[in-house]
Amino acid sequence: MAKKAQSEPKQMRMEGTYDPVPQAVEDKAQEYSKALRARQRMQEKENTLRAECVELMHEHKVERVELDDERMLVLEPTGEKLRIKKRSELTAAADE
């Protein structure tokens, strides 16, 4: 059985040292990072508004809110989830 040729050990990368990145990649990575942070802030706001809406709907004993001609905000039977449903879905379910 033939022996494999010994290769020289690879130099380990030190933390904080990286190959230079092209400027276009750096710019796009920064843009992505900003968009991600903005989405996370919006998600936090959405979660707060959802919780406040659920609380108010419980307080006033409201199960549905008309949003526009096509959609309604519906408090699920569990009482903790909000769903946006088409009016046609609600009338079809009521007819069954």
MIRO-668696 format. One record per atom (N, C-alpha, C): residue number from 1; atom name; x, y, z. Coordinates in pm, 1 decimal, always signed. Layout:
N
PT, guti, nunu, c1, c2, c3
PT, NUM, CA, X, Y, Z
...
# end
This chain:
96
PT, guti, nunu, c1, c2, c3
PT, 1, N, +83.8, -116.3, +0.0
PT, 1, CA, +0.0, +0.0, +0.0
PT, 1, C, +89.1, +123.7, +0.0
PT, 2, N, +61.4, +215.6, -91.7
PT, 2, CA, +145.3, +334.0, -105.3
PT, 2, C, +109.1, +437.0, +0.7
PT, 3, N, +212.0, +502.1, +49.5
PT, 3, CA, +189.3, +607.2, +148.6
PT, 3, C, +153.2, +736.8, +77.4
PT, 4, N, +61.3, +811.7, +140.6
PT, 4, CA, +27.2, +942.1, +85.8
PT, 4, C, +139.4, +1039.8, +116.2
PT, 5, N, +159.7, +1129.1, +23.4
PT, 5, CA, +260.6, +1231.5, +45.0
PT, 5, C, +212.4, +1323.7, +155.8
PT, 6, N, +300.1, +1352.3, +245.9
PT, 6, CA, +265.0, +1441.5, +356.5
PT, 6, C, +253.8, +1583.4, +303.0
PT, 7, N, +137.3, +1644.7, +327.4
PT, 7, CA, +123.2, +1784.4, +286.2
PT, 7, C, +160.1, +1872.6, +404.1
PT, 8, N, +199.9, +1990.9, +370.6
PT, 8, CA, +236.2, +2083.3, +476.9
PT, 8, C, +109.7, +2123.8, +552.6
PT, 9, N, +118.8, +2138.3, +682.7
PT, 9, CA, +0.3, +2177.8, +758.4
PT, 9, C, -45.4, +2317.4, +715.2
PT, 10, N, -178.7, +2332.9, +706.3
PT, 10, CA, -232.8, +2462.7, +666.5
PT, 10, C, -225.2, +2557.7, +784.4
PT, 11, N, -198.5, +2682.6, +752.5
PT, 11, CA, -193.0, +2782.6, +857.8
PT, 11, C, -334.3, +2811.7, +906.0
PT, 12, N, -353.3, +2813.4, +1035.8
PT, 12, CA, -483.6, +2841.6, +1095.0
PT, 12, C, -512.9, +2991.4, +1080.5
PT, 13, N, -639.0, +3021.6, +1059.6
PT, 13, CA, -678.5, +3162.5, +1054.8
PT, 13, C, -690.7, +3215.0, +1196.5
PT, 14, N, -643.3, +3334.0, +1214.4
PT, 14, CA, -657.3, +3398.2, +1344.5
PT, 14, C, -788.7, +3475.7, +1345.1
PT, 15, N, -855.4, +3473.5, +1459.4
PT, 15, CA, -981.7, +3544.1, +1470.7
PT, 15, C, -960.1, +3692.7, +1440.8
PT, 16, N, -1050.6, +3747.3, +1360.8
PT, 16, CA, -1041.0, +3888.4, +1326.0
PT, 16, C, -962.7, +3914.7, +1198.4
PT, 17, N, -904.8, +3811.8, +1139.1
PT, 17, CA, -833.3, +3830.0, +1013.2
PT, 17, C, -909.2, +3759.2, +903.0
PT, 18, N, -945.9, +3831.7, +802.2
PT, 18, CA, -1022.2, +3778.1, +690.5
PT, 18, C, -964.4, +3831.2, +561.0
PT, 19, N, -990.4, +3758.0, +455.2
PT, 19, CA, -949.4, +3805.8, +324.1
PT, 19, C, -1031.6, +3929.4, +290.9
PT, 20, N, -974.1, +4023.8, +218.0
PT, 20, CA, -1049.9, +4143.5, +182.3
PT, 20, C, -1171.4, +4107.2, +97.0
PT, 21, N, -1280.8, +4179.3, +119.1
PT, 21, CA, -1406.3, +4154.6, +47.4
PT, 21, C, -1424.3, +4265.0, -56.2
PT, 22, N, -1468.4, +4231.3, -176.4
PT, 22, CA, -1492.9, +4334.8, -277.2
PT, 22, C, -1595.1, +4437.5, -224.4
PT, 23, N, -1577.7, +4560.9, -264.1
PT, 23, CA, -1662.3, +4669.7, -215.0
PT, 23, C, -1809.6, +4645.3, -246.3
PT, 24, N, -1841.6, +4589.1, -362.0
PT, 24, CA, -1980.9, +4562.7, -398.3
PT, 24, C, -2044.3, +4464.1, -300.6
PT, 25, N, -1968.2, +4363.6, -258.4
PT, 25, CA, -2019.1, +4264.9, -162.0
PT, 25, C, -2038.6, +4331.0, -26.3
PT, 26, N, -1942.8, +4410.9, +14.4
PT, 26, CA, -1951.9, +4482.0, +142.6
PT, 26, C, -2074.8, +4573.6, +145.0
PT, 27, N, -2096.1, +4647.4, +36.7
PT, 27, CA, -2210.3, +4738.7, +29.0
PT, 27, C, -2342.7, +4663.1, +38.1
PT, 28, N, -2353.6, +4552.0, -35.4
PT, 28, CA, -2477.5, +4473.5, -35.6
PT, 28, C, -2500.0, +4409.2, +101.8
PT, 29, N, -2393.4, +4365.4, +167.4
PT, 29, CA, -2405.0, +4306.3, +301.1
PT, 29, C, -2453.7, +4410.9, +401.5
PT, 30, N, -2403.0, +4532.6, +390.1
PT, 30, CA, -2447.7, +4640.6, +479.4
PT, 30, C, -2594.0, +4674.6, +453.6
PT, 31, N, -2633.1, +4678.7, +326.8
PT, 31, CA, -2772.8, +4707.5, +290.8
PT, 31, C, -2865.9, +4599.7, +346.7
PT, 32, N, -2825.0, +4473.5, +332.1
PT, 32, CA, -2903.3, +4361.9, +384.2
PT, 32, C, -2917.0, +4372.2, +536.5
PT, 33, N, -2808.0, +4402.9, +603.2
PT, 33, CA, -2808.2, +4414.3, +748.6
PT, 33, C, -2904.4, +4524.0, +795.0
PT, 34, N, -2904.3, +4636.3, +725.6
PT, 34, CA, -2996.3, +4745.4, +759.9
PT, 34, C, -3141.2, +4703.8, +740.0
PT, 35, N, -3168.6, +4634.4, +630.2
PT, 35, CA, -3304.9, +4587.6, +602.4
PT, 35, C, -3349.5, +4487.3, +707.9
PT, 36, N, -3261.0, +4399.8, +748.3
PT, 36, CA, -3292.7, +4300.4, +850.3
PT, 36, C, -3326.5, +4367.5, +982.7
PT, 37, N, -3246.8, +4466.0, +1023.2
PT, 37, CA, -3274.7, +4537.6, +1148.8
PT, 37, C, -3406.1, +4612.9, +1141.3
PT, 38, N, -3435.8, +4672.6, +1026.2
PT, 38, CA, -3562.5, +4744.8, +1009.3
PT, 38, C, -3680.3, +4648.3, +1018.9
PT, 39, N, -3667.5, +4530.9, +958.4
PT, 39, CA, -3774.7, +4431.0, +965.0
PT, 39, C, -3795.2, +4384.0, +1108.5
PT, 40, N, -3687.7, +4366.8, +1182.4
PT, 40, CA, -3698.7, +4323.5, +1321.2
PT, 40, C, -3770.0, +4429.4, +1405.8
PT, 41, N, -3739.4, +4556.7, +1379.8
PT, 41, CA, -3808.8, +4664.4, +1452.9
PT, 41, C, -3957.5, +4665.3, +1418.8
PT, 42, N, -3990.2, +4643.6, +1290.9
PT, 42, CA, -4130.8, +4638.6, +1250.1
PT, 42, C, -4201.3, +4518.3, +1312.0
PT, 43, N, -4132.0, +4406.6, +1323.0
PT, 43, CA, -4190.6, +4287.0, +1384.6
PT, 43, C, -4223.5, +4313.7, +1530.9
PT, 44, N, -4135.2, +4382.7, +1601.0
PT, 44, CA, -4160.1, +4417.7, +1741.0
PT, 44, C, -4283.5, +4506.7, +1752.1
PT, 45, N, -4293.5, +4604.3, +1663.0
PT, 45, CA, -4408.6, +4694.4, +1663.6
PT, 45, C, -4537.0, +4616.5, +1634.0
PT, 46, N, -4532.3, +4526.2, +1534.9
PT, 46, CA, -4648.6, +4445.4, +1499.2
PT, 46, C, -4693.7, +4359.6, +1618.3
PT, 47, N, -4597.8, +4297.8, +1687.2
PT, 47, CA, -4631.1, +4214.5, +1802.0
PT, 47, C, -4697.8, +4296.4, +1913.0
PT, 48, N, -4648.4, +4416.0, +1937.8
PT, 48, CA, -4707.3, +4503.1, +2039.1
PT, 48, C, -4848.7, +4542.7, +2000.3
PT, 49, N, -4867.0, +4582.4, +1874.5
PT, 49, CA, -5000.3, +4621.3, +1828.7
PT, 49, C, -5097.9, +4503.8, +1832.7
PT, 50, N, -5051.2, +4385.8, +1797.0
PT, 50, CA, -5136.9, +4267.1, +1801.0
PT, 50, C, -5183.0, +4240.0, +1944.1
PT, 51, N, -5090.9, +4244.7, +2038.7
PT, 51, CA, -5125.1, +4218.9, +2178.9
PT, 51, C, -5224.6, +4322.9, +2230.8
PT, 52, N, -5202.8, +4449.1, +2194.9
PT, 52, CA, -5294.9, +4554.9, +2237.6
PT, 52, C, -5433.0, +4534.5, +2175.7
PT, 53, N, -5436.5, +4493.6, +2050.0
PT, 53, CA, -5563.7, +4471.3, +1980.9
PT, 53, C, -5639.5, +4354.9, +2044.5
PT, 54, N, -5570.2, +4246.0, +2073.2
PT, 54, CA, -5633.3, +4130.1, +2137.6
PT, 54, C, -5689.1, +4170.5, +2273.3
PT, 55, N, -5611.2, +4244.7, +2348.9
PT, 55, CA, -5654.6, +4289.7, +2481.4
PT, 55, C, -5781.6, +4374.9, +2472.1
PT, 56, N, -5783.2, +4468.5, +2377.7
PT, 56, CA, -5900.7, +4554.5, +2361.5
PT, 56, C, -6021.8, +4476.1, +2311.9
PT, 57, N, -5999.0, +4381.3, +2222.2
PT, 57, CA, -6109.7, +4300.7, +2171.9
PT, 57, C, -6171.3, +4217.6, +2285.3
PT, 58, N, -6087.8, +4163.7, +2374.8
PT, 58, CA, -6139.0, +4091.2, +2491.0
PT, 58, C, -6216.3, +4185.4, +2583.5
PT, 59, N, -6158.5, +4300.7, +2607.0
PT, 59, CA, -6218.5, +4398.4, +2697.6
PT, 59, C, -6357.0, +4441.1, +2650.1
PT, 60, N, -6372.2, +4458.3, +2519.1
PT, 60, CA, -6499.5, +4505.5, +2463.2
PT, 60, C, -6584.5, +4391.5, +2406.5
PT, 61, N, -6537.6, +4266.5, +2426.8
PT, 61, CA, -6610.2, +4146.9, +2380.0
PT, 61, C, -6640.9, +4152.5, +2230.5
PT, 62, N, -6538.4, +4187.3, +2152.9
PT, 62, CA, -6549.4, +4195.1, +2007.3
PT, 62, C, -6474.1, +4075.8, +1948.2
PT, 63, N, -6536.6, +4006.6, +1853.1
PT, 63, CA, -6472.3, +3891.5, +1790.6
PT, 63, C, -6426.6, +3919.8, +1648.1
PT, 64, N, -6490.4, +4018.7, +1581.4
PT, 64, CA, -6456.2, +4050.9, +1442.0
PT, 64, C, -6455.0, +4201.8, +1423.1
PT, 65, N, -6365.3, +4244.6, +1334.9
PT, 65, CA, -6356.6, +4386.6, +1298.8
PT, 65, C, -6346.4, +4394.3, +1147.4
PT, 66, N, -6435.6, +4471.6, +1083.7
PT, 66, CA, -6428.4, +4490.1, +938.4
PT, 66, C, -6310.4, +4581.4, +906.4
PT, 67, N, -6227.6, +4537.6, +813.9
PT, 67, CA, -6111.8, +4617.6, +773.5
PT, 67, C, -6140.2, +4694.1, +645.0
PT, 68, N, -6199.9, +4626.2, +549.2
PT, 68, CA, -6237.9, +4690.5, +423.6
PT, 68, C, -6347.1, +4604.4, +360.5
PT, 69, N, -6374.3, +4624.1, +233.5
PT, 69, CA, -6482.4, +4550.6, +167.9
PT, 69, C, -6458.4, +4399.8, +163.6
PT, 70, N, -6336.0, +4358.1, +161.4
PT, 70, CA, -6303.3, +4217.6, +140.8
PT, 70, C, -6259.0, +4143.3, +266.2
PT, 71, N, -6202.9, +4212.8, +362.8
PT, 71, CA, -6135.9, +4143.9, +473.1
PT, 71, C, -6191.2, +4181.8, +609.9
PT, 72, N, -6171.8, +4088.0, +703.2
PT, 72, CA, -6210.2, +4111.6, +841.5
PT, 72, C, -6098.3, +4060.0, +931.8
PT, 73, N, -6080.6, +4126.5, +1044.3
PT, 73, CA, -5987.9, +4081.4, +1147.2
PT, 73, C, -6069.2, +3997.4, +1244.1
PT, 74, N, -6027.0, +3872.1, +1263.5
PT, 74, CA, -6104.8, +3777.4, +1343.3
PT, 74, C, -6020.0, +3728.9, +1460.4
PT, 75, N, -6077.4, +3734.4, +1579.7
PT, 75, CA, -6012.9, +3678.7, +1698.1
PT, 75, C, -6044.6, +3530.1, +1701.1
PT, 76, N, -5942.0, +3446.5, +1696.2
PT, 76, CA, -5961.5, +3301.6, +1692.7
PT, 76, C, -6028.4, +3253.7, +1821.3
PT, 77, N, -6096.8, +3139.6, +1816.0
PT, 77, CA, -6167.1, +3087.2, +1934.5
PT, 77, C, -6077.0, +3066.8, +2057.0
PT, 78, N, -5948.8, +3043.7, +2034.3
PT, 78, CA, -5857.9, +3028.4, +2148.6
PT, 78, C, -5844.9, +3159.4, +2223.9
PT, 79, N, -5876.4, +3269.1, +2154.7
PT, 79, CA, -5874.5, +3400.3, +2219.0
PT, 79, C, -5741.2, +3470.4, +2220.5
PT, 80, N, -5639.4, +3411.2, +2159.1
PT, 80, CA, -5507.4, +3473.4, +2162.0
PT, 80, C, -5451.4, +3505.5, +2025.0
PT, 81, N, -5511.7, +3451.9, +1918.3
PT, 81, CA, -5459.8, +3474.2, +1783.5
PT, 81, C, -5556.3, +3559.0, +1702.9
PT, 82, N, -5498.3, +3646.8, +1621.9
PT, 82, CA, -5575.7, +3726.0, +1527.7
PT, 82, C, -5548.7, +3672.6, +1388.2
PT, 83, N, -5651.8, +3666.9, +1307.6
PT, 83, CA, -5637.5, +3625.5, +1168.7
PT, 83, C, -5708.1, +3728.8, +1082.1
PT, 84, N, -5653.2, +3750.7, +964.0
PT, 84, CA, -5722.0, +3832.7, +864.9
PT, 84, C, -5783.2, +3735.0, +765.6
PT, 85, N, -5913.3, +3739.7, +753.2
PT, 85, CA, -5983.4, +3647.1, +665.0
PT, 85, C, -6067.3, +3725.0, +565.4
PT, 86, N, -6086.1, +3662.4, +450.4
PT, 86, CA, -6174.8, +3720.7, +350.1
PT, 86, C, -6317.8, +3702.8, +398.1
PT, 87, N, -6398.6, +3801.8, +368.9
PT, 87, CA, -6538.1, +3795.8, +409.1
PT, 87, C, -6606.0, +3670.7, +351.8
PT, 88, N, -6570.0, +3631.8, +229.5
PT, 88, CA, -6630.8, +3515.2, +165.1
PT, 88, C, -6600.8, +3387.2, +245.3
PT, 89, N, -6482.6, +3377.6, +306.3
PT, 89, CA, -6448.6, +3259.9, +387.3
PT, 89, C, -6538.8, +3252.1, +510.6
PT, 90, N, -6569.7, +3365.7, +568.6
PT, 90, CA, -6652.6, +3368.0, +688.1
PT, 90, C, -6797.3, +3335.7, +657.0
PT, 91, N, -6849.4, +3387.3, +544.7
PT, 91, CA, -6988.5, +3359.4, +510.4
PT, 91, C, -7003.6, +3214.9, +466.6
PT, 92, N, -6903.7, +3158.0, +399.6
PT, 92, CA, -6909.2, +3017.9, +358.5
PT, 92, C, -6909.7, +2926.7, +480.0
PT, 93, N, -6829.7, +2959.5, +581.1
PT, 93, CA, -6823.5, +2879.7, +703.3
PT, 93, C, -6955.7, +2888.1, +780.0
PT, 94, N, -7020.0, +3004.5, +777.1
PT, 94, CA, -7146.5, +3023.1, +847.9
PT, 94, C, -7259.8, +2947.3, +778.5
PT, 95, N, -7250.8, +2932.7, +647.0
PT, 95, CA, -7354.1, +2863.0, +571.3
PT, 95, C, -7351.5, +2712.0, +593.7
PT, 96, N, -7238.1, +2658.1, +633.6
PT, 96, CA, -7224.7, +2512.1, +649.3
PT, 96, C, -7295.1, +2461.9, +771.3
# end
